[in-house]
Amino acid sequence: MIGLDPRELALRIFSALLLIPLALATAYAGGWPFALFWGAAAMGVLWEWMSLMAGSRRRPLLLTGAAALVLPLMLVLLRLDLAACIVLALGALAAMAVAAGGRQLWAAAGIPYAGCLILAPAVLRSDSKLGFLAILFLFTTVWTTDIAAYFIGRAVGGPKLVPEVSPNKTWSGALGGLGAAMLAAIAFAKITETQWFVMAMLAVVLSVFAQAGDIFESFLKRRFGAKDSSRLIPGHGGLMDRLDGFIAASAVAALLGVVRGGFAAPARGLLLW
């Protein structure tokens, strides 16, 4: 397998064995354990984002951003999802006012980017009937895309996907991840007795956005001269390195769910067509 460092692979597997059960357990529990899990992830992503774009001058932005994330976290626990969206928007404006050095837009963007981890999973999980199933489908799609793209891309190689942004990503990996996500979605549909064609098409959409989120994070690191967003997770880099695809896919999944099912039944809106 071309370019695959066994030590890096071992670290990735070890980290996954710790984090995946925790993510699944909190998703099953729902409520405040789930909200706090993703709230903590959002705070970590905010710290990495502001560290990338503000460096040593990140403290005022971190304080502003943390305040802008804590209140939405409380609001989603109270099922006031629309109010949480409004607070995130106001937090972005506050970060723009605090930022200096011509990076106001980047600072503002960090608030909704991190806030997606609070809002999107919580919105989907809040559906009492299908919330856990929607989160499982989201996990399945994003994780399958990530794993298959990593291994297939390194094994097959070939033309680069976006060499000017991320020289390691290949078309073989991108298409392999997409195909694997479709197969996983069909298996998911058979197990859960949902419509396999709908699940497969949803997987295509979410897989594309997950990979776009990964590319965006690569662009962000290149823009601000960093190899990893941090070194928090052994073998993976930082939280942004691990969650970039999930942030994009979860935002799209929650948006689809709310558009079709409203805030009362977003998981039903996502899964049942």
N, C-alpha and C positions, 0 to 999 in steps of 0.2 A: 504494500500500500504506500503510494508515493508520498514522501514528506511527512509521514505520521510518526511523531515522537512518542515512543511507548510511555515515557514518564508523564508527558502531557495528557495522554489518553487515560492513564491510571488516575491522575488528579481529577480529570473531568468526571470519571465514573464515580470516584469517591465522593465528590461534591454532590453529584446527582443523587446518590444513594442517601445522602443526608437531607437534601432539600425537597426532593419529590415526595417522599412520604409526609413531610410536614405540610407541603402545599395541599396534598390530597386530604389529609386529616382535617385541616382547617376548613377546606371547602365542604367536607361532609358535615362538619359542625355548624357552619354558617354563623350568623349573628356576630357578636363582638369578637370571637377568636379570628374569624375570617377577615373582618374589617381591620383588626389590629395587625394581623399578618401583612396585609397589603398596605396598610398605613405605614408600617415600619419600612417596607420595601420602597414606598414613595419617598420617604424621608432620605433614604440612602441614595436614591436616584437624584433627588434634588441636590444633595451634597456633591455628588459626582458632577452633575451638570454645571453647577456654579463654580466648582473647582476648576473645571476645564476652561470656562470662558472668563472667569474673573481672577483666578489664581489667589494670590495673597490678599486681594481686596474683596474676598467673597463674604466676609462676615456679615455686613449689613444686608446683603442679598439673602444669605441663609436665614437670618432672623426674620426678614420679611416673608420669605418663602415658607418657612416653617409655620408661621402664623396663618398663612394663606392655605395651608394643608390641614392644620389641626381642626379648624372649624368645619370644613367639608367632611372630615372624618366623623365628627359628631353628628352632622346633619344626615349622612347616609345611614347611620345607626338608627336615627329617628324616622327613616324613610322619606326624608325631605330632599329627594334627589335633584329636583329642579333648583332649589335654593342652593344646593352644593355647587351646581354648575355656575350659578351667578357669583358665588363667593370666589370661585377659582378665576373667573374673568376679572373680578375686582382685584384679586391678588396679582394677576399679571400686570395690571395697570400700575399697582403699587411698586412692583419690581422694576418696571420701566422707569418710574420716577426716581428710584434709589440708585439705579445703575449709572455708571459713568464710563467715559472713554469710548463713546460711540458704539457700545454694545447693548443698548437699551432693548432692542428687539430680541436679541438672544436671551437676555435676562428674563424678559416677559414670557418668552416661549417655554422657558424651563418650568414655569408653574403649571400650565395645563399638561405638559409632557409628563411630569411626575404625578400630577393629579389624576391622570387617566388610571393609574394603578389603584387609586382609592375608589374612583367613581365607577369605571366600567365593570370590573368584576363584581362590585357590590350591587350594581343595578341588575345584572343578570342573576346573581345568587338570590336576590330578594324575592324572586318569583317562588312562591311557596310550593308549587306543584312540580315545576320542571327546572328550578334554579340549579340544583346540584348537577343535573344531567347536562345543562347548557355549559357549565364550567368544565365538566369532564370532556365534552366535545371540543371546547376551546383548547384545553390542555392537550388532548390527543392530536389535534391538528397542528398546533404550534410545535410541540415536542417532536412529532414524527417528521415534520418539515425540517427542523433543525438537525436532527440526528441523521436523517437520510442524506440531506444536502452535504453535511460534513463528510460522511464516509464515502458516498458516491463521488463527490467532487474530488476527493483526494485519491480515490482508487482509479477513476477514469481520466481525470484531468481534462485537457482540451482547451478550447477557446475561452478566454476570460470574459466574465459577465460585464464588469465595470472596472477595468484595470486602472483607470485614473483615480478611482476612489478606493477600491479594495482589490489588490492584485491577487489575492488567494481565491476569490470566488469565481466559479466557472459556470458555464451554461449547463454542463452535465450535472453539476451539483444542484443548480436551481431547478432543472426539469426533474431530476431524481427526487428532490424533496417534494415537488408538486405532485408527482405520480404516487409517491408513498403516502402523502396526505390523503389523496383520493381513495386509495385502497383501505387505509385505516378508517376513513369515514364510512365506506361501504360496510366494513366489518362492524363498526359502531352501530350503523343503522339496522343491520341484521340482529344484533344483540338486543337493541332497545326497541325494535319493531317500529322504527320510523322509516320515512321514505328514502330509499337508498340513493335515488338519483338526486333528490334535493340535498341530501347530506354531502354527496360527492361534489355538487356544484358549490355549496357553501364552503367546502374544504378548499376548492380552487381559489375562491375569493380570499379567504382568510390566509391561505398559504402565500398567495401573491403579496398581500399586505404585510405579512410577517417578514417575508424576505425584503420587501421595500423598507420596513423598519430597521432591519439589520444594515442595509446599505446606507440609510440615512445616518445611523449611528457611526458607521465607518467614515462617512463624509464629515461628520461633526468632529471626530477625533483628528482627522487629517487637517481640518480647518484650524484647529487650535493646537496642533503639533503634539498629539499624545498617541501612544501605542495602545494603551488600555485606559478605560475610564477610571479604574483604580486597580488595586490588587487584593480586593476584599475576598474574592472566591477563588481558591486554588484551582489552577487549570483553566479558569474561565475569564479571569480579569476582574472586572467590577460588576456591579448590579446592572448597569446599563448594557454591558457586553452580554449579559445573560438574558435580560428582559426586553431588549430592543424590539424583537419580533413580537413578543407577547403584548407589549404596549400598543403597537399599531393594530394587531389583530383583535385585541379585546375592545379597543375603541370602535372598530368597525362592527364587531359582533353586537356590542351594546347598542350602537346606533340603529342597526337593522332591527334589533329586538324592540326598541322603543318606538320606532316608526311604525312597525306592524302590530305590536301588542300594547303600546303605551307603557307608562311606568308601572301599571298594575300587573302586567303579564309579559315582561320583556323576553323571558326565556321561551315562552310559548310562541311569541312573535318570531323568534329566531329559528326554532326547531320545527314548527308545524306550519306547513304551507298548503 
